[in-house]
Amino acid sequence: MSRVSAVRFSHFLPSLLLLLAGLSAAYVKDLNVFFTSLFNVLPTLVLLLGGSYCAVYRRQRELFLMITVYIAYYLLDTQTDFYRDHGRVREDAAVVFHLCCLLLPLLFSIYALWQEKTHLFRDFVARGAVLLAIGSVALALEQSYPLGVLNWLAEIRWPVLHGAWMSLIQLSYPMFLIGFLTLAAQYWYQPRPLHAAQLVGLLGMFWMLPQTFILPFTLNIMCSQVMLMIAAGVAHEAYQMAFRDELTGLPGRRALNERMQRLGRNYVLAMSDVDHFKRFNDTHGHDVGDQVLRLVASKLSKVNGGGRAYRYGGEEFAVVFAGKTVEECMPHLEEIREIIADYDIKLRNMDRPQDDQQGRQRRSGSGASSVSVTISIGVAERQAEQRTPEEVLKSADQALYAAKGAGRNCVVAAGQTRRGAVRMERAAG
């Protein structure tokens, strides 16, 4: 599967919805007592719930991302509370705000890129040590040399790049830019919902910081939303692990079972199997076998007629047609069977060329190593006497065995005779 095909908008959708909800809530001016009280406790509540969720499932990277966001929230919330109560900022407000603008994207990016390790306890100690070290140094400098640190942070180092639109210190902009580019590269090489949530979360914090002392509850809302994005990313990945097959990208057996419970009275189920897959796997190796399964899955996922493909297990796949008859589905299944049979698979990682010139010669020549694969399909439509989808699936599985017995590379409907299946195979050929 290419990186482009692995990139999905669905990875970003939950985080974008949370971001838009946070932006909308931040611009609401008149809030009643209920929402005011809710926003005051929301970041702490989200940290407790989301942090506990991450801790239980040993997701230390996400836990420290939440802790980093919450520490920034706590430091800035102390300043905004003082500002609301006294109508002026505290003496250390500027240096605390600038340090948060500098260190928040730095620590967020570090923990976002820090992959989980095998030794969980050592990993936890290492992450905590980094947070403690950076925080202790920043606190010591702020307490000992507040004016010097403030002048160093607020210095305009690149006058040519400075603009009136800049509401943060100059150093924070390259920090956010570096963080965004590295997180974008991480998502490109490993397209995952969590990596998408990290990207959107960094954008949310970039918008939040300049509005901290302008919009009343921006800090509370956006920090809560960013932590929710991280928790939602963890939940999204947990769902994918449970319901989506990692090798093929198709929905898995559990997703099929849930889908079958929601089918109506009229539906068609099809079971397909890769012909001679074990012999093929033993001859060419498991890597090529995985390549074949991914190819078959990609073709089945594009079946017409409203069908939805699922990885049933091993080399078997199921296709569900809701509200269809077997006569309506057969042409679409025949079409996908022919597409797979006519497709030549180029074998990779076998006697690879030593340089680009040899590669071009091999690709342009006729000696390229390729194989073809076929599938057999059994189809069953729900009958009046069949009370559960499992019974229909069993009929489709029996039709699949009939297709194997008819010589493979054919589509057989439940109840069809062996002779009829052979005739259909010859007609298709």
DARACOR-V249842 format. One record per backbone hydrogen bond with DSSP energy under -1.0 kcal/mol. NH is the residue of the N-H (numbers start at 0). CO is the residue of the C=O. If there is no record, write none. Layout:
nh=NH co=CO
nh=NH co=CO
//
This chain:
nh=5 co=1
nh=6 co=2
nh=11 co=8
nh=12 co=8
nh=15 co=11
nh=16 co=12
nh=17 co=13
nh=18 co=14
nh=19 co=15
nh=20 co=16
nh=21 co=17
nh=22 co=18
nh=23 co=19
nh=24 co=20
nh=25 co=21
nh=26 co=22
nh=27 co=24
nh=35 co=31
nh=36 co=32
nh=37 co=33
nh=38 co=34
nh=39 co=35
nh=40 co=36
nh=41 co=37
nh=44 co=40
nh=45 co=41
nh=46 co=42
nh=47 co=43
nh=48 co=44
nh=49 co=45
nh=50 co=46
nh=51 co=47
nh=52 co=48
nh=53 co=49
nh=54 co=50
nh=55 co=51
nh=56 co=52
nh=57 co=54
nh=58 co=53
nh=59 co=57
nh=62 co=58
nh=63 co=59
nh=64 co=60
nh=65 co=61
nh=66 co=62
nh=67 co=63
nh=68 co=64
nh=69 co=65
nh=70 co=66
nh=71 co=67
nh=72 co=68
nh=73 co=69
nh=74 co=70
nh=75 co=71
nh=76 co=72
nh=77 co=73
nh=79 co=75
nh=80 co=76
nh=81 co=77
nh=82 co=78
nh=83 co=79
nh=84 co=80
nh=85 co=81
nh=86 co=82
nh=92 co=89
nh=95 co=91
nh=96 co=92
nh=97 co=93
nh=98 co=94
nh=99 co=95
nh=100 co=96
nh=101 co=97
nh=102 co=98
nh=103 co=99
nh=106 co=102
nh=107 co=103
nh=108 co=104
nh=109 co=105
nh=110 co=106
nh=111 co=107
nh=112 co=108
nh=113 co=109
nh=119 co=117
nh=122 co=118
nh=123 co=119
nh=124 co=120
nh=125 co=121
nh=126 co=122
nh=127 co=123
nh=128 co=124
nh=129 co=125
nh=130 co=126
nh=131 co=127
nh=132 co=128
nh=133 co=129
nh=134 co=130
nh=135 co=131
nh=136 co=132
nh=137 co=133
nh=138 co=134
nh=139 co=135
nh=140 co=136
nh=141 co=137
nh=142 co=138
nh=143 co=139
nh=144 co=140
nh=148 co=144
nh=149 co=145
nh=150 co=146
nh=151 co=147
nh=152 co=148
nh=153 co=149
nh=165 co=162
nh=174 co=170
nh=175 co=171
nh=176 co=172
nh=177 co=173
nh=178 co=174
nh=179 co=175
nh=180 co=176
nh=181 co=177
nh=182 co=178
nh=183 co=179
nh=184 co=180
nh=185 co=181
nh=186 co=182
nh=187 co=183
nh=188 co=184
nh=189 co=185
nh=195 co=191
nh=196 co=192
nh=197 co=193
nh=198 co=194
nh=199 co=195
nh=200 co=196
nh=201 co=197
nh=202 co=198
nh=203 co=199
nh=204 co=200
nh=205 co=201
nh=206 co=202
nh=207 co=203
nh=208 co=204
nh=210 co=207
nh=211 co=208
nh=213 co=210
nh=214 co=210
nh=217 co=214
nh=220 co=216
nh=221 co=217
nh=222 co=218
nh=223 co=219
nh=224 co=220
nh=225 co=221
nh=226 co=222
nh=227 co=223
nh=228 co=224
nh=229 co=225
nh=230 co=226
nh=231 co=227
nh=232 co=228
nh=233 co=229
nh=234 co=230
nh=235 co=231
nh=236 co=232
nh=237 co=233
nh=238 co=234
nh=239 co=235
nh=240 co=236
nh=241 co=237
nh=242 co=238
nh=243 co=239
nh=244 co=249
nh=248 co=244
nh=251 co=242
nh=255 co=251
nh=256 co=252
nh=257 co=253
nh=258 co=254
nh=259 co=255
nh=260 co=256
nh=261 co=258
nh=267 co=320
nh=268 co=379
nh=269 co=318
nh=270 co=377
nh=271 co=316
nh=272 co=375
nh=273 co=314
nh=274 co=373
nh=276 co=273
nh=279 co=275
nh=280 co=276
nh=281 co=277
nh=282 co=278
nh=283 co=279
nh=284 co=280
nh=288 co=284
nh=289 co=285
nh=290 co=286
nh=291 co=287
nh=292 co=288
nh=293 co=289
nh=294 co=290
nh=295 co=291
nh=296 co=292
nh=297 co=293
nh=298 co=294
nh=299 co=295
nh=300 co=296
nh=301 co=298
nh=302 co=299
nh=307 co=319
nh=309 co=317
nh=310 co=250
nh=311 co=315
nh=312 co=315
nh=315 co=312
nh=316 co=271
nh=317 co=309
nh=318 co=269
nh=319 co=307
nh=320 co=267
nh=322 co=265
nh=328 co=324
nh=329 co=325
nh=332 co=328
nh=333 co=329
nh=334 co=330
nh=335 co=331
nh=336 co=332
nh=337 co=333
nh=338 co=334
nh=339 co=335
nh=340 co=336
nh=341 co=337
nh=344 co=370
nh=346 co=368
nh=358 co=354
nh=359 co=355
nh=360 co=356
nh=361 co=357
nh=362 co=358
nh=363 co=359
nh=364 co=360
nh=370 co=344
nh=375 co=272
nh=376 co=409
nh=377 co=270
nh=378 co=411
nh=379 co=268
nh=381 co=266
nh=385 co=382
nh=391 co=387
nh=392 co=388
nh=393 co=389
nh=394 co=390
nh=395 co=391
nh=396 co=392
nh=397 co=393
nh=398 co=394
nh=399 co=395
nh=400 co=396
nh=401 co=397
nh=402 co=398
nh=403 co=399
nh=404 co=400
nh=405 co=401
nh=406 co=403
nh=407 co=402
nh=411 co=376
nh=413 co=378
nh=415 co=412
nh=420 co=416
nh=421 co=417
nh=422 co=418
nh=423 co=419
nh=424 co=420
nh=425 co=421
nh=426 co=422
nh=427 co=423
nh=428 co=424
//
